[in-house]
């Protein structure tokens, strides 16, 4: 049932398969980052530092809400890829229609929750009064597009699980261009406020989800969506939740920890908020090779374990980790050297540049640990062990990071305390992941002990 558009990763050259899948993901993530960065770049240049801070202060809160649903989509991708690798197309179809149903319900629920809770959450974060109004406006308009955001991630997860990383790239390019054009038109052309940046993002996201969903409706492949079949299937939904809930909880709790970190950043004033927020956009570009290989590894590992090709899964894991670390570290060196110049693109205010560049000089050289941690997390998710990265990242990136910042910043009231918290916790999570990885059975060529578990492996049968 798989056509030339799909990429069956259980056969052929490991390196070629991973790279062929990862390259479109890289460019897709690049355009996604441009998509997300356009708001901050144009807002900072045309509306000033306070408006930039309003957009920046909303970032962690937005991901807190969206991250949970993204994690569920990742779990669905693992389940679908496992069925695809095992060539169990009947159950694969049930999983596809289940995650689409979840995307519709989840998107509508997030619209209501995000809109109603925006002001109170921003107050809890200690958002500076001078940017509160703009932050609430940006947040509420952004979440009016929740259905598009959630459903888009579900649809791209379906396509990527069968090895199709090209079509999501095409749709991201179109939506990114749409977003940038609308940002310039609304802000630079019409002189609208910060809310128009969120409106441009929402409109462009609806464009991308329409294109992606249309692709799934028209394809003749195993991932085809048939509207009358969109509903929840109990066994597949349990599998999706089993694989996706840990990732969703991980995303949300890490985001919650980042909200706490953001509240500490807020105490240094709106210039610090703008500087740190602008740097996070720059750092997002460094995440591109990390993200693309982590996502590629999840699909690769899942398909090959579904086909019981454990040695191939191990070789693919090693190759993906190596590529991600080398690329991430190379980009880190560039960012460390050119951080002030990059910062000036967003806001040339000296204070804003100084805050952002300071974080770049501390964090950039340690992207190798960030890459290793993300790749390990992707591998574990693909192997049906999503609980592992959840526990590791919650312990290291949430508990340790928040405690370190909360305690140390009261002794040393310097924003560099926050900056150093990131590489320290990246290193810690990398060590823990490596210890666990070398104890995994399939890494040593052995059949996983839980391979017959219907909630984590493919051959689930209707009772």
Secondary structure, DSSP 8 states (H G I E B T S, - for coil): ---TTS--TTSS-HHHHHHHHHHHHHHHHHHHHHHHHHHHHHHHHHH-HHHHHHHHHHHHHHHHHHHHHHHHHHHHHHHHHHHHHHT-HHHHHHHHHHHHHHHHHHHHHHHHHHHHHHHHHHHHTT--HHHHHHHHHHHHHHHTTHHHHHHHHHHHHHHHHTT--HHHHHHHHHHHHHHHHHHIIIIIIT---THHHHHHHHHHHHHHHHHHHHHHHH--STT---GGG-S--HHHHHHHHHHHHHHHHHHHHHHHHHHHHHHHHHTT-HHHHHHHHHHHHHHHHHHHHHHHHHHHHHHHHHHHHHTT-HHHHHHHHHHHHHHHHHHHHHHHHHHHHHHHHHHHHH---HHHHHHHHHHHHHHGGGHHHHHHHHHHHHHHHHTT-HHHHHHHHIIIIIIIHHHHHHHHHHHS--THHHHHHHHHHHHHHHHHHHHHHTT-TGGGT---TTTT-TTTSS-----
